[in-house]
Amino acid sequence: VAFLALERLDKSVEAFEESVRYEPSDEEAQRYMGIAHRKRRQLRATIKGIYEAIAEKPGDITLRQNLASVYFKTGFLQNALDEYRVILQINPSDKEAGIMVPFLEAELEEDEENQIE
């Protein structure tokens, strides 16, 4: 489940790899492909580390906030929303999650409306 959040980054890597395959001398595509590979490895390691820590301490809100933050900052809004909802189940009065859940719901709804148009 954690690695489903990497789908967009994986697609970026695939796109740069395809670009380099068709135009091997494209230095800019090669550079961005390297950056995307590095970010994908870093993100995988970060998410994996947080998930391992959560497995040991499932009720640790700080760990869950860190995971939600990683998801939010990398644009995986649905994953962030899911994690903030878990936080509210653990602590219904959590201020950060209380703010982020309605914000993310609105953002996702807006994204959905824009895709329909």
C-alpha positions as CSV (number, residue, x, y, z in Angstrom):
1,V,0.0,0.0,0.0
2,A,2.8,2.4,0.9
3,F,4.4,2.1,-2.5
4,L,1.2,2.9,-4.4
5,A,1.9,6.5,-3.5
6,L,5.0,6.3,-5.7
7,E,2.9,5.7,-8.8
8,R,3.3,9.3,-10.1
9,L,7.0,9.3,-9.5
10,D,7.4,6.0,-11.2
11,K,5.5,7.3,-14.2
12,S,7.9,10.3,-14.3
13,V,10.9,8.0,-14.3
14,E,9.3,5.9,-17.1
15,A,8.7,9.0,-19.1
16,F,12.3,10.2,-18.8
17,E,13.6,6.8,-19.6
18,E,11.5,6.7,-22.7
19,S,12.6,10.1,-23.7
20,V,16.3,9.1,-23.3
21,R,15.6,5.9,-25.2
22,Y,14.3,7.9,-28.2
23,E,16.9,10.7,-27.9
24,P,20.0,9.3,-26.1
25,S,21.9,12.6,-26.6
26,D,19.2,14.6,-24.7
27,E,21.3,15.7,-21.7
28,E,18.4,17.5,-20.0
29,A,16.2,14.4,-20.1
30,Q,19.1,12.3,-18.7
31,R,19.6,14.8,-15.9
32,Y,15.9,14.8,-14.9
33,M,15.8,11.0,-15.2
34,G,18.6,10.8,-12.6
35,I,16.9,13.3,-10.4
36,A,13.6,11.4,-10.6
37,H,15.4,8.1,-9.8
38,R,17.1,9.6,-6.8
39,K,13.8,11.2,-5.5
40,R,12.0,7.9,-6.0
41,R,14.6,6.0,-3.9
42,Q,14.6,8.6,-1.2
43,L,10.8,8.7,-1.0
44,R,10.6,4.9,-0.9
45,A,13.1,4.8,1.9
46,T,11.3,7.5,3.8
47,I,7.9,5.9,3.5
48,K,9.3,2.5,4.3
49,G,11.0,3.8,7.4
50,I,7.9,5.5,8.7
51,Y,5.7,2.5,8.0
52,E,8.1,0.3,9.9
53,A,8.0,2.6,12.9
54,I,4.2,2.8,12.7
55,A,4.1,-1.0,12.7
56,E,5.9,-0.9,16.0
57,K,3.8,2.0,17.4
58,P,0.5,2.2,15.5
59,G,-1.0,4.8,17.9
60,D,2.0,7.2,17.5
61,I,0.4,10.3,16.1
62,T,3.7,12.0,15.5
63,L,4.8,9.2,13.2
64,R,1.4,9.3,11.4
65,Q,1.7,13.1,11.0
66,N,5.1,12.6,9.5
67,L,3.8,10.2,7.0
68,A,0.8,12.4,6.2
69,S,3.2,15.3,5.7
70,V,5.4,13.3,3.3
71,Y,2.4,12.4,1.3
72,F,1.0,16.0,1.3
73,K,4.4,17.5,0.3
74,T,4.8,15.1,-2.6
75,G,1.4,15.7,-3.9
76,F,-0.2,12.4,-2.9
77,L,-3.3,14.1,-1.4
78,Q,-5.5,11.0,-1.1
79,N,-2.8,9.2,0.9
80,A,-2.4,12.2,3.1
81,L,-6.1,12.5,3.7
82,D,-6.3,8.8,4.6
83,E,-3.5,9.2,7.1
84,Y,-5.1,12.3,8.7
85,R,-8.3,10.4,9.0
86,V,-6.5,7.7,10.9
87,I,-5.0,10.4,13.2
88,L,-8.5,11.7,13.9
89,Q,-9.7,8.1,14.8
90,I,-6.8,7.9,17.3
91,N,-7.3,11.5,18.6
92,P,-10.5,13.2,17.5
93,S,-9.2,16.5,18.9
94,D,-5.9,16.6,16.9
95,K,-5.7,20.2,15.6
96,E,-3.5,19.5,12.5
97,A,-5.7,16.6,11.3
98,G,-8.8,18.6,12.0
99,I,-7.6,21.3,9.7
100,M,-6.1,19.1,7.0
101,V,-9.0,16.7,6.5
102,P,-11.5,19.3,5.3
103,F,-8.8,21.1,3.3
104,L,-7.7,17.9,1.6
105,E,-11.3,16.8,1.0
106,A,-12.0,20.1,-0.7
107,E,-8.8,19.9,-2.8
108,L,-9.6,16.4,-4.0
109,E,-13.2,17.3,-4.8
110,E,-11.9,20.3,-6.8
111,D,-9.4,18.0,-8.6
112,E,-12.2,15.6,-9.4
113,E,-14.4,18.4,-10.8
114,N,-11.6,19.7,-13.0
115,Q,-11.1,16.2,-14.4
116,I,-14.8,15.9,-15.3
117,E,-14.7,19.2,-17.3
